[in-house]
């Protein structure tokens, strides 16, 4: 065997090892991102533990999520009213104000 090939063989082996490790890291990242269970060395899936603390935490986060959604809905309504006022032509806004002023108070 020629001595000039040995560095290429060593570099190729190291590159294949690095590619294997990078692939394992990437697939693990995709599993975590998409909610698949991780596996042990023997291929058994590792599921997250469910205890009372995590269940209570999920309940609290769900309640907070519902409150934030309700607040977001009211903010959307308020923003729609502000947009309507800003976009409305000034003469129709003035006309509406004058109509309100001219109405008799009961």
N, C-alpha and C positions, 0 to 999 in steps of 0.2 A: 504494500500500500504506500502510496506516495505521501510524504509528510505535509504537503500543502493542502491536502483534503481534510486532514484531521480538524482544523479550526472550523471548517464549514459543517462537519458532522456534529461537533460540539454545539455550535451556534444553532444548528437546525433542531437538535434535541431540546435545547433551552427554549427556543422559540415555540416549539410544539407544547412544551410544558406550560409556558406562560399563556399560550392561547387556550389551553384546557382550563387553567385556573380562571382566566378572564371570562370564559364561557360559563363556568359554574357560578361565578359571581353575578353575571348578567341574568341567568335563568332564575337564581334565587331572588334577585331584585324584582323580576317580573312576577314571580309567585307571590311575593309580599304585596306588590302593587295591585294585583288583581284578586287578592283574597284567597288564594289557594293555600292549603296547609303546607308547612315545611315538613321535611322528612328527617328521620334519624339516619345513622350510618347504615342501618339494616333495612331502610325503606319504609319503616312504619311512619304514618303521618303524625305530626305534632300539632294538636289542636290547642287553641288558647284555653286556659283554665277559666271556668265559669264559677265564680263564687259570689257570695252575697254583695260584696263590695263592688264588683264590676257590674252586677245587675242594677244596683242602686245608682251607680254612676251613669249607666245608660238611660235610666229613667229620668235623672236630673237633666242630662243633656237633651233628651227628647222634649222635656218641658221647656227648656230654654230655647230650643229650636222653634217650637210652636209660638212662643212669645215673640221671638225675633221675626218670624214670618208675619205675624199679625201686625207688628210695628211697621214692617216693610210695606204691607198693604196700605196702612193708613198714610205712610209717607208718599206712596205712589198717588193716592187720591189727592193729597195736598199739592203735590207737584203738578198734577193735571190741572187743578184750579189755578195755580200760579201761571202755568203756561197759557191757559185760556185767557187770563187777564192780560198777560204781556203781549200775546199774539193778537188779541182783539184790537180792531182798528180804533183809534182814539175817538173818532166821531160817534161810533155806536156806544162806546163806554160813556161818553159825555151825555148822549141822548138818554141812556138808561138812568144815569144819575139825576138828570133833570126830570125825568118821569117820576122818579121816587120823591123828589122834592115837591113836585106839584100835586102829589096825592094828598087828599085830606086825611088828617089823623082822626081816627075814631075813638 
